[in-house]
Amino acid sequence: MDFVDVAKTTFAAREFTDEPVPDDVLYRIFDTARFAPNGGNRQGWKVVAVRDRETKKALGELCLGPMRVAAAQTRAGEVYWQSVTPSSINIADAALDESLPIAIPMFEHLEDVPVVCIIAVDLKVVASMDQFLDRVGVVSGASIYPMAWSALMAARNEGFGGTLTTLLAAQEPAVQQLLGLESHEAVSAMLTIGRPPKQLSKLSRKPVEEFVFVDHAKGKPLTS
């Protein structure tokens, strides 16, 4: 496929057919993704490709608590899981409240997803230039998320698809124990990969003029 077509049609696929993702296809996906940019070319990523149904089910169950929190915060009129304004809800209580809806059914049946890839990053080898700022750190993600997104685009190029979610970061210790990750290997993302029943060809995104400005954050929008 043409790169621009891949970039513009790689959508968040959360439904999949029963078709498996062969090992050779999965290998090619990450053989492409490994060329993603990362700080100092230290390549601090580790991927656990989970095919075992019981392990996938356990990962899905770990997703439900954060999903319930998101539902409670949305119901309260909040942007779920944002870190700037303190939440009005009790996070611990919401995570256990089974009456709250799970907005994305995939997480309740994660064992049916052909392959679930947990992506971790070794914090010992990535630069965290914002570690002393008084906010949640985001800069370390520059050394892991380009690889994760490259994997999704590579999957699209193979005729497969998936989605990237960070839900399991909220359950990091449990995920580390389940998968044998070290304490310094941060759970960064989960990629669900399979064959979507339908391939979207047109995605909805903001136009460039709404987020690119010239010379100043309040400057003129960039136009063509």
C-alpha positions as CSV (number, residue, x, y, z in Angstrom):
1,M,0.0,0.0,0.0
2,D,1.0,3.6,-0.5
3,F,2.3,5.2,2.8
4,V,-0.2,8.1,2.7
5,D,-3.1,5.6,2.2
6,V,-1.8,3.5,5.2
7,A,-1.5,6.6,7.4
8,K,-4.9,7.9,6.5
9,T,-6.8,4.6,6.9
10,T,-5.2,3.0,10.0
11,F,-8.2,3.2,12.3
12,A,-9.0,2.0,15.8
13,A,-10.3,-1.5,15.0
14,R,-12.0,-3.1,18.0
15,E,-13.8,-5.9,16.3
16,F,-12.2,-8.8,14.6
17,T,-13.0,-12.0,12.6
18,D,-11.9,-15.4,13.8
19,E,-9.0,-15.4,11.4
20,P,-5.7,-15.8,13.2
21,V,-2.7,-13.6,12.7
22,P,0.1,-16.0,11.5
23,D,3.5,-15.8,13.2
24,D,5.1,-14.7,9.9
25,V,2.7,-11.8,9.6
26,L,3.2,-10.8,13.2
27,Y,7.0,-11.0,12.7
28,R,6.8,-8.7,9.6
29,I,4.7,-6.2,11.6
30,F,7.3,-5.8,14.2
31,D,10.2,-6.2,11.8
32,T,8.9,-3.0,10.3
33,A,8.0,-1.3,13.6
34,R,11.5,-1.7,15.0
35,F,12.8,1.0,12.7
36,A,10.7,3.6,14.5
37,P,12.6,6.6,15.9
38,N,13.5,6.5,19.6
39,G,15.8,8.4,21.9
40,G,19.5,7.7,21.4
41,N,18.5,4.6,19.3
42,R,18.5,2.7,22.6
43,Q,15.4,0.8,21.6
44,G,14.1,0.2,25.1
45,W,11.0,-1.5,24.0
46,K,9.8,-5.0,24.8
47,V,6.7,-6.7,23.3
48,V,4.9,-9.6,24.8
49,A,2.6,-11.1,22.1
50,V,-0.1,-13.0,23.9
51,R,-2.0,-15.8,22.2
52,D,-2.9,-17.9,25.2
53,R,-6.7,-17.5,25.9
54,E,-6.5,-17.5,29.7
55,T,-3.8,-14.8,29.7
56,K,-5.7,-12.7,27.3
57,K,-8.8,-13.1,29.5
58,A,-6.8,-12.1,32.5
59,L,-5.6,-9.0,30.7
60,G,-9.2,-8.2,29.7
61,E,-10.4,-8.4,33.3
62,L,-7.6,-6.0,34.3
63,C,-9.0,-3.5,31.8
64,L,-12.5,-3.4,33.3
65,G,-11.6,-1.4,36.4
66,P,-10.1,1.5,34.4
67,M,-13.1,1.3,32.0
68,R,-15.5,1.7,34.9
69,V,-13.6,4.7,36.2
70,A,-13.9,6.2,32.7
71,A,-17.6,5.6,32.7
72,A,-18.0,7.2,36.2
73,Q,-16.0,10.2,35.2
74,T,-17.9,10.6,31.9
75,R,-21.2,10.4,33.8
76,A,-19.9,13.2,36.1
77,G,-19.1,15.4,33.1
78,E,-15.4,15.0,33.3
79,V,-12.7,14.1,30.7
80,Y,-11.9,10.6,31.9
81,W,-8.4,9.9,33.3
82,Q,-7.1,13.5,32.7
83,S,-4.5,14.6,35.2
84,V,-4.9,18.4,35.4
85,T,-8.2,18.8,37.3
86,P,-8.8,16.5,40.4
87,S,-11.7,14.1,39.8
88,S,-14.9,14.4,41.8
89,I,-15.4,10.7,41.9
90,N,-13.8,8.1,44.2
91,I,-11.5,6.2,41.8
92,A,-11.1,3.1,43.9
93,D,-14.8,2.7,44.4
94,A,-15.6,3.3,40.7
95,A,-13.1,0.7,39.6
96,L,-15.0,-1.9,41.6
97,D,-18.6,-0.8,40.7
98,E,-19.8,-3.5,38.4
99,S,-23.0,-1.5,37.7
100,L,-21.0,0.9,35.6
101,P,-21.1,0.2,31.9
102,I,-18.1,-1.1,29.8
103,A,-18.2,1.2,26.8
104,I,-16.0,-1.1,24.6
105,P,-17.2,-4.7,24.6
106,M,-13.9,-5.9,23.3
107,F,-12.4,-5.7,26.7
108,E,-15.0,-8.1,28.1
109,H,-14.0,-10.7,25.5
110,L,-10.3,-10.0,25.1
111,E,-9.6,-13.7,24.8
112,D,-11.3,-13.7,21.4
113,V,-8.9,-11.2,20.0
114,P,-6.4,-13.1,17.8
115,V,-3.3,-11.6,19.4
116,V,-2.8,-9.1,22.2
117,C,0.5,-7.3,22.3
118,I,1.6,-5.7,25.5
119,I,4.3,-3.0,24.9
120,A,6.6,-2.0,27.7
121,V,9.5,0.4,27.8
122,D,12.7,0.1,29.9
123,L,12.8,3.3,31.9
124,K,16.5,2.8,32.6
125,V,17.3,3.6,29.0
126,V,14.9,6.4,28.0
127,A,15.3,10.1,28.6
128,S,12.6,11.7,30.7
129,M,13.3,15.4,30.1
130,D,10.2,16.5,31.9
131,Q,10.8,14.4,35.1
132,F,11.3,17.5,37.3
133,L,8.2,19.4,36.0
134,D,5.1,19.6,38.2
135,R,2.9,17.5,36.0
136,V,2.5,14.0,34.7
137,G,5.5,13.0,32.6
138,V,4.9,12.5,28.8
139,V,8.2,12.8,27.2
140,S,9.4,9.2,27.7
141,G,6.6,8.2,25.4
142,A,8.6,9.6,22.5
143,S,10.8,6.5,22.7
144,I,8.0,4.0,22.6
145,Y,4.8,5.2,20.9
146,P,6.3,5.8,17.5
147,M,7.1,2.0,17.5
148,A,3.6,1.1,18.6
149,W,2.0,3.2,16.0
150,S,4.3,1.9,13.3
151,A,3.2,-1.6,14.3
152,L,-0.5,-0.7,13.7
153,M,0.4,0.9,10.4
154,A,2.3,-2.2,9.4
155,A,-0.7,-4.4,10.4
156,R,-2.9,-2.2,8.2
157,N,-0.4,-2.8,5.3
158,E,-0.8,-6.5,5.9
159,G,-4.6,-6.3,5.6
160,F,-5.0,-6.6,9.4
161,G,-5.7,-3.9,12.0
162,G,-6.0,-3.1,15.6
163,T,-6.1,-0.5,18.3
164,L,-3.7,1.0,20.8
165,T,-4.9,1.5,24.4
166,T,-3.1,2.6,27.5
167,L,-5.7,1.2,29.9
168,L,-3.4,-1.3,31.4
169,A,-0.9,1.3,32.6
170,A,-3.4,1.9,35.4
171,Q,-2.9,-1.8,36.4
172,E,0.9,-1.9,35.8
173,P,2.0,-4.0,38.8
174,A,-0.6,-6.7,38.1
175,V,0.4,-6.8,34.4
176,Q,4.1,-7.0,35.3
177,Q,3.4,-9.9,37.6
178,L,1.2,-11.7,35.0
179,L,3.7,-11.4,32.2
180,G,7.0,-11.5,34.0
181,L,8.0,-7.8,33.3
182,E,10.5,-6.1,35.6
183,S,9.5,-3.1,37.8
184,H,11.5,-0.7,35.5
185,E,9.7,-2.0,32.4
186,A,6.7,0.4,32.2
187,V,3.5,-0.9,30.7
188,S,3.0,1.6,27.9
189,A,0.4,0.2,25.6
190,M,-1.7,-2.7,24.5
191,L,-2.2,-3.5,20.9
192,T,-5.0,-5.7,19.8
193,I,-4.4,-7.1,16.4
194,G,-6.6,-9.1,14.0
195,R,-8.6,-8.9,10.8
196,P,-11.4,-6.3,11.0
197,P,-14.7,-7.3,9.6
198,K,-14.8,-4.0,7.8
199,Q,-12.0,-1.7,6.7
200,L,-12.7,2.0,7.1
201,S,-11.4,4.2,4.3
202,K,-12.2,7.7,5.6
203,L,-11.4,8.8,9.1
204,S,-12.7,11.9,10.9
205,R,-9.9,14.3,12.1
206,K,-9.5,18.0,12.8
207,P,-8.2,20.0,9.9
208,V,-4.6,21.3,10.0
209,E,-5.8,24.9,10.6
210,E,-7.1,23.9,14.0
211,F,-3.9,22.7,15.5
212,V,-0.9,24.1,13.6
213,F,0.0,27.8,14.2
214,V,2.7,30.0,12.8
215,D,5.4,31.4,15.1
216,H,3.2,31.5,18.3
217,A,0.6,29.3,20.0
218,K,-1.9,32.1,19.3
219,G,-0.5,32.9,15.9
220,K,-2.1,32.5,12.5
221,P,-3.3,29.0,11.5
222,L,-1.1,27.3,8.9
223,T,-2.9,27.1,5.6
224,S,-2.0,25.6,2.3
